[in-house]
Amino acid sequence: MNQIDSTVGDLAGNAESVLHWTRHAAAQGAHLVAFPEMALTGYPVEDLALRPSFVEASRAALRALAARLADEGFGEIPVVVGYLDRSEKAQPRYGQPAGAPQNAAAVLHGGRVVLTFAKHHLPNYGVFDEFRYFVPGGTMPVVRVRGVDVALAICEDLWQDGGRVPAARSAGAGLLLSVNASPYEQDKDDTRLELVRKRAQEAGCTTAYLAMTGGQDELVFDGDSIVVDRDGEVLARAPQFAEGSVILDLDLPAAAADAPTGPVDDGLTIDRVVLSEEPPPVHGQQPPAYERELTGGYAQRLDDEEEVYSALVVGLRAYVTKNGFRSVVIGLSGGIDSALVAAIACDALGAEHVYGVSMPSRYSSDHSRRDAAELARRTGLNFRTVPIEPMFSAFMGSLSLTGLAEENLQSRLRGTTLMAVSNQEGHLVLAPGNKSELAVGYSTLYGDSVGAYGPIKDVYKSAVFRLAKWRNRAAEERGGTPPIPENSIAKPPSAELRPGQVDTDSLPDYDVLDRILARYVDRDQGKDAIVAAGHDEELVARVLRLVDAAEYKRRQYPPGTKISAKGFGKDRRLPITNRWRETTTR
């Protein structure tokens, strides 16, 4: 089971990854090799699925991969790999995606594509839009390898009741192998484990859940591949956020001589291919060790803060590197948000590839300037100071701004400065806004919202503090220097756009605010339900008005790593022009 990171559209690069890990599997004596959902094309391909040229390129790449595997001497090893296909049978009709594309997987053997199948259950919730892109498959694929019948499925086929799971039992499978992408969310690892246990018991056979790792745009994939026996007992669990290969020896029942054929559950029809009947020889020695092997056992689980922090690091690294950048630039205010973003960036890319710019104005405190410099010293990132006072004075002399317009001008001058540095030096600009600020519109368009990526876009402010404390504590436990200055964590948050300003001048305490936001944004609860949960009615009404009024700002914010069940962006889609208000209903 190869828990790998694919890049969308990089057919050649992804094929090389399949070849690399198949070589490794062959060296370990593997009899069956598997790769994640749409590993050949990357996932999700979104509207590329509707482009016939890309579908045909995927199909051609699959055939070429099968031939290369055989040319390199691996033709006798069945390789399961996900790719993008199209249905040859689906008739064009209104409401069906053009060209009938399919989220598919194939078994490669002997230089040929010997079996193909498409995802049966198509998810259409959260970030998933698969009814828009794909038509479902209608077979129960079973491949016989070394005398064992292996039933095959793709991701949602396990998450939904019915379909291929009970069909695997009906088909008499000895192993159910599901290839998955399965984006990361907080607490999903526990849900995933219980799901696999339940499905193994329903299928009546050992079940292997192979997952992708890495990142694609806003999504992060945490790996966490799982194998359980027919009773739901865990046989192996791979690490989170680690690319590598899980090598397992499984004791599986031989296929029945009169194995079922024809129609089974949910209208599926068994599509069985026999590749080899002879059982594998029994060997008494362990396979040789190999670099990055995630072999067997139960990998130690990450605690909550480390898990989220790891997701943020992986998400940022994937976005930067897969889009061809080598370095990032961040505006360092001395505050907690930019400090956490800088720490994440240093961990993701190396401090030598991170550039911090302090841009003090007349309202910037001395301690904030010192905190920004101290962060740079602790992390080793590249640091410079560019005062915005001369620019600010020039604008003020021309426009005579006051109040909010004067405050926002400072933020926009900082945004312009960062973009100028980016254009001149080729760094990707990171936006440091958190989910709490984005929710209530506490950000300046074309100012602190400037950037190509928002690493903590889906992290509430109260969680920002927890992650910063965890990162410092982790550094101390490992004998390193805590990257974030204690003063950045301890001082009251402030935009420092006017004398003595703190966030609580405009917003409630973040612990209270975030609890309200979690109910309104993440759980779609209305005002009455939030008040019934114990929150002040007037405060709830004010917060909900702020959230509703800020939709136009959120639409213009850059993408960022998704860690929650409902992040701003693909998860939460509300109209900008919208007169419905929770606060006016009873």
KAKA-V130943 format. One line per field, one symbol per residue. phi: phi as a letter, one per 20 degrees, with the letter a starting at -180 (. if undefined). Layout:
# KAKA-V130943
phi=???
This chain:
# KAKA-V130943
phi=.deddddgnefffffffffgffgffffenfdbcccfglffdnbeelfffeegfffffffffffffgffgffendfeefcebebdccfedfegbfndggnlfcfcbcddamnceebcbdgeedfbbleecfffdcdfecddfcdeclndedecbckfgefdfmmfffffffemfebdddebdlgfbgmfffffffffgffffffmbgcddedecobbleecddmmfcccefenffeabefemcercedcddedfffffdggcmfcflmfdfddcedbdffffeddcffffbgmfdflmdffeefgffffffffffffgfffffenedbcccfdenefffffffffffffcngfddcdcecfdfefffffffffffgfffenffcbdcfegffffffffedleclfffffgfffffffffffffffdneeedeefdfffffemebdgmcfefqebdgdgddfgffgfffffffffffffemdegfdggffeefffbfldbgmfcgffdcfgfffgffffgffeedlfegffffffoeffffgfffffffffegffffdeffbfecdfbefpffdccffebefcgfddc
